Amino acid sequence: MSKESKDKQFVTEITPQGEDFSRWYIDVIKKADLMDYSPVRGCIVFKPDGYEIWEHIQAELDRRFKATGHRNAYFPLFIPESFFQKEKEHVEGFNPELPWVTEAAGEKLEERLAIRPTSETMFGHMYSKWIQSYRDLPVLINQWANVVRWEKRTLPFLRTSEFLWQEGHTAHETEVEARGETMQMLDIYQQFVEDYLAIPVIKGQKTPSEKFAGAVDTFSIEAMMKDGRAVQAGTSHYMGTNFSQAFEIQYLNRENTLEYAHTTSWGVSTRLIGSLIMVHGDDRGLVLPPKVAPTQVIMIPIGPPKTREAVVGRTDELFRELKSAGIRVRVDDNPDVRPGWKFNEYEMRGVPVRLEIGPRDMENGVCVLVSRITGEKKIVEQANLTQEVQYMLEQVHQEMFERAKQFREDHFYSVETLDEMKDSMEEKRGFTLAGWCGSEACEDTVKQETGATSRNIPFEPAEKKTKCLVCGEAAKHTVLFARAY
């Protein structure tokens, strides 16, 4: 088999989503060169394209955090075991996933050190030293870091033993201020995921059994993947004074008496990369949101050898024009690879816009733009190229969002009883809205009988339910249920 034949097979050898969605996902992220498996179970290597997606996510979120007064810091990777004992619910929630360091330099440690699963305890310890008076509040700190949770079942980007994230931890004078912070950050997550990643989400409050270990209230944004499963795309937690009492984060208030600070925490992680792949990808491969795509435009000069030099020269001129406008653009002028192979390759890699230019286009002062999401071909004047490319990138983003939103609407169901939910889960894929009485026993029954968990209690449900789907008693909440990653 020739090299070109092998390359063509490489591009097209992706399992269809309808045949095996999990296999499709692995095929796509491997063939698009986003990651590779490391020698350590459950850990992956982010290859440059995969990591650059994270860099764009990080840069935009960082900008939004700083615009709301937050600053970055960095806290240690190792956390003393005694810190976890101070907040009972917190340690119970994380204990099964904690890896421990017990020896160093050939000697047993006096106290075991956990490798950071999250940093509430370390922040709590330091805040107790830094906060003495109401004048020290609020404290608004975020850190970009890696964390480790020893997962039994892993899936690249979505659930790995080590992953990258940001975690914000803030301290406030009052509950009102802390709750305001909690909701502000949830709104920032929603706006970012929808406006930047083109993923529609459902915003709501977690049920008590699903809230973060040690939190008073947890709020989430939930996204639907193309197999109908949910991904928790971001969370924001009001911690009350739980960690303040455990770590003695006290301050002298305006009446000169001691009070406990009210704290929050909030975070998103590299599972956003897995989410955008599963929300937007198709049987041809990746479909990347333009705002985080490592390459937004791929330029492919076309034509016979005798015109090649002139076409490539003009392509380079247009490349510099686009690049100077801040567009992430690349040129593939490799003469040894046919244009058709290149088209397939960059479609598979999810590049939002392809630009083709040949000798006839040169004569007419035009070039061809092709949208990855619609396949639309548009002949545009070279004189207006930058504006036309920017417009098409905006169109691609909007079309991706609308398609994802329509898919969610087409796979969103409402049920009244547990039997209806069972049938729905067996026969369909997607989210289900149902009534819940507030009993943990009824919530557990749903999980045991259907494999679905409560994702959140939506702030704006499509309809209000009146009866619990399990026991038939009056519903206290209308809840979003789904099978989830």
C-alpha atoms as one frame of an Amber mdcrd trajectory, in Angstrom:
protein
   0.000   0.000   0.000   1.380   3.448  -0.959   1.932   6.153   1.645  -0.937
   8.177   0.161  -3.300   5.183   0.362  -2.363   4.670   3.989  -2.957   8.369
   4.664  -6.395   8.218   3.059  -7.294   5.203   5.158  -6.067   7.032   8.264
  -8.343   9.987   7.556 -11.483   7.932   6.918 -11.038   5.211   9.504 -13.353
   6.620  12.167 -16.064   4.479  13.746 -19.496   6.059  13.024 -21.157   7.649
  16.056 -24.289   5.568  15.561 -22.298   2.340  15.596 -20.231   2.879  18.762
 -20.062   6.371  20.239 -17.272   5.595  22.701 -15.156   4.069  19.957 -15.881
   7.082  17.731 -14.662   9.382  20.516 -11.378   7.524  20.985 -10.830   7.290
  17.224 -11.342  11.026  16.795  -9.106  12.263  19.595  -6.310   9.905  18.541
  -6.521  10.598  14.807  -6.844  14.342  15.359  -3.619  14.114  17.389  -5.016
  15.746  20.524  -3.557  13.294  23.045  -1.730  10.049  23.663  -1.794   7.579
  26.525   0.960   7.808  29.114   2.616   4.794  30.811   0.659   5.610  33.993
  -2.863   4.174  34.058  -5.554   6.788  33.650  -3.162   9.588  32.687  -2.793
  11.176  29.253  -0.295  13.352  27.416  -1.810  16.512  25.955  -0.297  16.897
  22.493   0.138  20.455  21.152  -3.275  20.754  19.436  -5.068  19.367  22.493
  -3.160  21.600  24.877  -3.676  24.689  22.725  -7.444  24.245  23.016  -6.946
  24.356  26.796  -4.729  27.428  26.467  -7.507  29.306  24.664 -10.051  28.201
  27.268  -7.676  29.255  30.017  -6.875  32.655  28.498 -10.506  33.666  28.042
 -11.649  32.458  31.458  -8.650  34.121  33.079  -9.615  37.395  31.425 -13.184
  37.080  32.732 -12.037  36.193  36.261  -9.714  39.189  36.428 -12.451  41.479
  35.118 -14.465  40.543  38.227 -11.622  41.292  40.633 -10.059  37.850  41.064
  -6.310  37.286  41.161  -4.236  34.168  40.536  -2.019  32.441  43.094  -0.519
  28.981  43.445  -0.846  26.563  46.368   1.096  23.334  47.088   0.398  20.009
  45.400   0.860  18.105  48.696  -1.744  18.378  51.456  -1.212  17.016  55.015
  -3.588  14.236  56.031  -4.595  16.166  59.161  -6.133  18.890  56.971  -8.655
  16.405  55.598  -9.652  15.272  59.081 -10.827  18.781  59.955 -13.840  18.669
  57.622 -15.475  15.246  58.011 -17.866  15.369  55.063 -15.091  16.609  52.762
 -12.675  13.771  53.555 -15.422  11.142  53.271 -16.307  12.492  49.822 -12.740
  12.283  48.519 -11.195   9.406  50.473 -11.734   6.676  47.845  -9.919   8.770
  45.207  -6.968  10.018  47.266  -3.409   8.941  46.397  -0.993   9.268  49.333
   2.722   9.991  49.619   4.110   7.966  52.545   7.881   8.037  51.924  10.419
  10.583  50.729  14.215  10.437  50.453  14.107   6.823  51.632  12.358   7.648
  54.905   8.795   7.252  56.155   6.980  10.559  56.510   5.671  11.493  59.948
   2.374  12.415  58.330   0.951  11.149  55.067   0.572  13.728  52.298  -2.324
  13.610  49.863  -1.694  14.604  46.273  -4.115  17.465  45.682  -7.629  16.305
  44.707  -8.922  19.874  45.330  -7.585  22.664  47.506 -10.312  23.780  49.913
  -8.312  22.566  52.906  -5.055  24.254  51.880  -6.834  27.503  51.072  -8.664
  27.246  54.390  -5.411  26.863  56.310  -3.797  29.846  54.603  -6.896  32.062
  54.798  -6.981  31.508  58.567  -3.540  33.177  58.678  -4.278  35.956  56.210
  -7.760  37.058  57.348  -7.938  38.900  60.660 -10.361  41.778  60.091 -13.319
  42.680  57.909 -10.852  45.005  56.165  -9.087  41.894  54.793 -12.277  40.781
  53.030 -13.251  39.817  50.453 -10.398  37.537  49.391 -10.826  36.595  45.720
  -8.215  34.051  44.589  -8.086  31.582  41.728  -5.423  29.034  40.865  -4.665
  27.174  37.644  -3.355  23.759  38.609  -3.371  20.007  38.138  -5.266  17.700
  40.476  -5.286  13.935  41.011  -8.287  11.702  41.671  -7.560   8.003  41.316
 -10.441   7.077  39.040 -11.369   3.422  38.527 -12.819   4.034  35.071 -11.161
   6.635  32.873 -11.872   8.328  29.557  -9.421  10.822  28.002 -10.226  14.463
  28.820 -13.560  13.608  30.474 -12.334  11.500  33.388  -8.625  10.957  34.011
  -6.585  10.259  37.131  -4.746  13.557  36.677  -6.370  16.539  35.017  -5.962
  20.278  34.637  -8.387  22.845  35.985  -8.898  26.140  37.699 -10.282  26.407
  41.203 -11.463  29.670  42.659 -11.697  30.068  46.438 -13.123  33.207  47.975
 -13.910  34.459  51.488 -16.559  37.061  52.374 -18.046  38.958  55.299 -21.634
  37.819  54.801 -23.710  35.004  53.390 -25.340  37.440  50.964 -21.955  38.421
  49.505 -20.751  34.819  49.295 -23.932  33.638  47.626 -23.674  36.540  45.192
 -20.144  35.401  44.325 -21.332  31.799  43.878 -23.991  32.807  41.374 -21.760
  35.326  39.603 -19.225  32.601  38.837 -21.917  30.172  37.691 -23.141  32.876
  35.285 -19.594  33.411  34.013 -19.292  29.673  33.318 -22.605  29.593  31.478
 -21.735  32.629  29.362 -18.282  31.293  28.555 -19.401  27.776  27.620 -22.235
  29.066  25.428 -20.509  32.111  23.899 -17.030  30.597  23.502 -17.516  26.835
  23.148 -20.958  26.982  21.441 -22.363  24.496  23.975 -25.849  25.160  25.376
 -26.136  24.336  29.080 -28.823  23.966  31.734 -28.136  25.903  34.912 -29.441
  24.717  38.267 -28.824  23.523  41.823 -27.540  20.073  42.714 -29.637  17.864
  44.987 -28.158  17.318  48.490 -26.820  13.856  47.585 -25.043  15.226  44.502
 -23.575  18.385  45.998 -19.854  18.870  46.561 -18.532  17.204  49.715 -18.529
  19.848  52.440 -20.607  22.439  50.581 -23.883  23.936  51.777 -25.164  24.313
  48.203 -23.723  23.299  44.833 -24.806  24.734  41.490 -23.914  23.368  38.064
 -24.183  23.785  34.331 -25.085  20.566  32.508 -24.386  19.862  28.830 -25.783
  17.121  26.585 -23.398  15.016  24.517 -24.388  13.497  21.166 -24.981  10.117
  22.793 -27.540  11.752  25.090 -25.371  11.583  28.194 -24.722  14.555  30.438
 -21.449  16.203  31.347 -21.219  18.465  34.369 -19.445  21.312  32.582 -18.836
  23.542  35.603 -19.734  23.912  39.276 -19.936  26.695  41.818 -20.284  26.015
  45.549 -21.484  28.064  48.493 -19.519  26.585  51.395 -21.178  28.599  54.173
 -18.945  28.637  57.240 -18.170  24.894  57.140 -14.528  25.320  56.167 -14.161
  28.532  58.136 -15.129  26.708  61.323 -12.937  23.739  60.483  -9.902  25.937
  59.736 -10.741  28.861  62.047 -11.076  31.511  59.364 -12.277  34.217  61.728
 -12.261  37.986  61.478 -13.140  40.958  63.645 -16.343  42.419  62.237 -17.368
  46.065  62.137 -18.666  45.769  65.726 -15.282  44.375  66.810 -16.544  40.843
  67.505 -15.226  37.611  65.978 -17.135  36.021  63.116 -16.502  33.165  60.688
 -15.989  34.099  57.042 -18.367  32.750  54.406 -16.487  30.938  51.644 -17.079
  29.743  48.100 -15.303  27.551  45.582 -15.854  27.096  41.861 -14.126  25.341
  38.994 -14.006  23.989  35.451 -11.522  21.531  34.024 -10.110  19.951  30.887
 -13.308  17.905  30.682 -14.526  20.930  28.683 -12.297  19.643  25.867 -14.012
  16.249  25.969 -17.380  17.991  26.077 -16.848  20.138  23.003 -15.631  17.073
  21.072 -18.722  15.045  22.039 -21.173  17.908  21.504 -19.953  19.054  18.089
 -18.046  16.172  16.466 -19.472  14.175  13.555 -18.606  11.068  11.552 -15.917
  13.006   9.677 -14.119  13.832  12.939 -13.693  16.938  15.059 -15.724  20.096
  14.695 -13.936  22.760  16.717 -15.518  26.004  17.943 -13.630  28.786  16.129
 -12.785  30.692  19.314 -10.709  27.800  20.724  -9.571  26.084  17.521  -5.743
  25.948  17.344  -6.068  26.643  13.595  -9.083  28.714  12.574  -8.296  28.807
   8.858  -6.270  26.369   6.762  -5.085  27.761   3.415  -4.567  25.271   0.587
  -3.026  26.491  -2.678  -4.143  24.428  -5.681  -2.894  24.081  -9.224  -0.389
  22.504 -11.613   3.387  22.848 -11.101   3.774  25.594 -13.706   1.515  27.993
 -11.774   2.452  26.765  -8.340   5.050  29.405  -7.467   2.702  32.295  -8.248
  -0.228  30.726  -6.352   1.900  29.953  -3.298   3.322  33.474  -3.384  -0.153
  35.020  -3.363  -1.247  32.581  -0.659   1.613  33.750   1.535   0.561  37.387
   1.045  -3.013  36.595   2.070  -1.677  34.526   4.991   0.173  37.551   6.347
  -2.944  39.679   5.994  -5.082  37.236   7.957  -2.415  36.688  10.593  -2.000
  40.418  11.158  -5.761  40.585  11.831  -5.336  38.118  14.711  -6.741  35.093
  12.875  -5.014  31.775  13.645  -4.147  30.642  10.135  -1.871  28.031   8.563
  -0.795  27.223   5.017  -0.420  23.664   3.710   1.544  24.005   0.483   3.054
  20.505   0.527   3.248  19.572  -3.193   3.535  15.842  -2.447   0.010  15.515
  -1.010  -3.117  15.800  -3.139  -5.644  18.561  -2.301  -8.409  15.990  -1.728
  -6.405  14.313   1.021  -5.746  17.698   2.626  -9.454  18.556   2.548 -10.294
  15.328   4.388  -7.411  15.741   6.834  -8.357  19.230   7.969 -12.041  18.379
   8.116 -11.112  15.483  10.406  -9.057  17.863  12.556 -12.041  20.190  12.875
 -10.528  23.336  11.335 -13.518  25.736  11.107 -12.718  27.331   7.722 -10.794
  26.093   4.684  -9.467  28.543   2.095  -8.731  27.274  -1.428  -6.917  29.309
  -4.054  -5.873  28.268  -7.547  -4.590  29.903 -10.754  -8.069  30.840 -12.003
  -8.886  32.384  -8.610  -5.651  34.377  -8.952  -6.786  35.757 -12.317 -10.196
  36.732 -10.929  -8.921  38.149  -7.639 -11.007  35.727  -5.578 -10.634  32.644
  -3.393 -12.967  29.998  -2.010 -13.960  29.697   1.675 -15.467  26.414   2.920
 -17.296  26.064   6.247 -16.511  22.917   8.255 -19.944  22.885   9.882 -22.165
  23.345   6.785 -19.818  22.480   3.911 -20.933  25.726   2.236 -18.511  27.024
  -0.388 -18.330  30.771  -0.786 -16.387  32.656  -3.461 -15.069  35.880  -1.955
 -13.043  38.833  -3.197  -9.446  38.736  -2.034  -9.729  42.445  -1.295 -12.354
  41.672   1.383 -10.800  38.443   2.635 -10.247  39.368   6.279 -13.820  40.570
   6.775 -15.237  37.541   4.925 -13.195  35.112   7.032 -14.201  36.823  10.285
 -17.834  36.705   9.212 -17.656  33.009   8.329 -16.001  32.207  11.674 -18.902
  33.953  13.429 -21.372  32.010  11.286 -19.676  28.710  12.105 -19.895  29.443
  15.844 -23.574  30.405  15.639 -24.451  27.379  13.524 -22.628  25.066  15.958
 -24.541  26.520  18.902 -27.914  26.301  17.146 -27.301  22.697  16.063 -26.281
  21.667  19.589 -29.322  23.430  21.023 -31.639  21.761  18.510 -30.115  18.352
  19.268 -30.792  18.903  22.976 -34.391  19.954  22.290 -34.895  16.849  20.137
 -33.617  14.607  22.964 -35.340  16.235  25.931 -38.212  14.315  27.498 -40.774
  14.818  30.220 -42.076  11.924  32.335 -44.548  11.494  35.178 -43.657   8.035
  36.526 -40.658   5.795  37.101 -41.960   3.324  34.515 -42.094   6.094  31.933
 -38.532   7.040  32.781 -37.378   3.408  32.456 -38.951   3.184  29.017 -37.476
   6.525  28.039 -33.969   5.532  29.141 -34.168   2.180  27.364 -35.601   3.407
  24.087 -34.189   6.911  23.775 -31.123   8.938  24.595 -31.168  12.296  26.285
 -32.328  14.308  29.298 -35.493  13.669  31.268 -37.484  16.135  33.373 -39.417
  14.673  36.305 -40.930  15.586  39.660 -39.168  14.671  42.914 -40.481  14.742
  46.460 -37.094  15.532  47.996 -36.555  12.054  49.489 -33.099  10.574  49.031
 -34.704   7.127  48.902 -36.715   8.090  45.817 -33.641   9.617  44.198 -31.686
   6.409  44.867 -34.503   4.346  43.368 -34.286   6.316  40.123 -30.551   5.674
  39.972 -30.882   1.961  40.708 -33.769   1.386  38.309 -32.665   3.525  35.351
 -28.926   4.243  35.695 -29.738   7.965  35.573 -28.683  10.479  38.216 -30.154
  13.826  39.119 -28.098  16.372  37.205 -29.583  19.469  38.790 -32.779  21.268
  39.737 -33.075  23.686  36.793 -33.608  27.345  37.595 -35.905  27.642  34.585
 -37.464  24.227  33.856 -39.514  23.865  30.689 -42.444  22.866  32.925 -43.157
  22.506  36.635 -43.870  18.977  37.875 -46.435  18.344  40.612 -45.846  14.684
  41.600 -42.763  12.630  42.472 -42.062  10.092  39.742 -41.286   7.350  42.316
 -43.695   7.655  45.231 -46.408   9.822  43.684 -46.328  12.315  46.555 -46.293
  16.055  45.937 -43.143  17.153  44.119 -40.928  19.644  45.919 -38.689  20.015
  42.884 -38.625  19.585  39.130 -35.389  17.731  38.433 -33.216  17.072  35.403
 -32.195  13.384  35.197 -29.718  11.780  32.795 -27.061   9.149  32.472 -23.761
  10.940  32.782 -20.011  10.794  32.233
